[in-house]
Amino acid sequence: MRKQNGAIGKKTFENFLGGIKTLTEENKLPLLSNYVTSNVYQFINDCTTYTGAIAILDSLFIKKRNVIFARHCLSTRNQQTEETVSEYLQVLNQLSKDCDFTDVKAEEYRKEYIRDAFIRGLKCPRIRQRLLENTSMTLDQAFEQARTLESAEVHAASYMGNSFPVQSAAMKTDDFSEETLATSAASSSSRSQKCFFCGNDLHSRTICPARDVFCRKCGKKGHYQRVCKSRP
């Protein structure tokens, strides 16, 4: 009303009326006339009832929700570069309020829809992949797992930034002995450095494709058979 969003202005005025103990129905229209600006008052100056005046103002200033567009915005909203998963989830929750989810079943569906949009829009493909490995998951569970994985990614990046490339790739693991790592390092001196765990070009252990793989030769987790140094 006073240069506010229509719905917000109406709610503010209704809160104001709610604080008047001696309020009568007849008093509402004069109070409303004093509350609005002169530009708005011209639309209701001929009204004889408060209900009629509110109906006119609603038609002028409260925009009808475009449910299709609102759901499109929700389903395509991606996590931004500097946005944490906590901030991202808050944005999704806010967008969902315009999607016309009404009853109890709809509320359950709303959370499932947010969960799907949350997973689909995550900027980190590794976090998204880990979440998609779950056969069933609630919105809260998806958020907690994503937040934990995001924290691990940040810590790993910080660690890698303070380490040499070879040391970063050869992070401590039970899969290889120090002797094996030394042998691999020596053999790589005559060619471009390779990852000890997958055999590809050297990279961070956190993104190694063999990280969660079980070796077909020794049965241990974390490396491919082709780089396994275990004796038969």
JOKA-V689252 format. One record per helix or strand of 3 or more residues. SS is the DSSP state (a for helix, b for strand). FROM is the first residue (numbers start at 1). LEN is the number of residues. If there is no record, write none. Layout:
ss->SS from->FROM len->LEN
ss->SS from->FROM len->LEN
This chain:
ss->a from->6 len->13
ss->a from->25 len->11
ss->a from->38 len->7
ss->a from->50 len->12
ss->a from->67 len->10
ss->a from->85 len->12
ss->a from->104 len->18
ss->a from->125 len->8
ss->a from->139 len->23
ss->a from->165 len->5
ss->a from->178 len->10
ss->a from->205 len->3
ss->a from->225 len->3
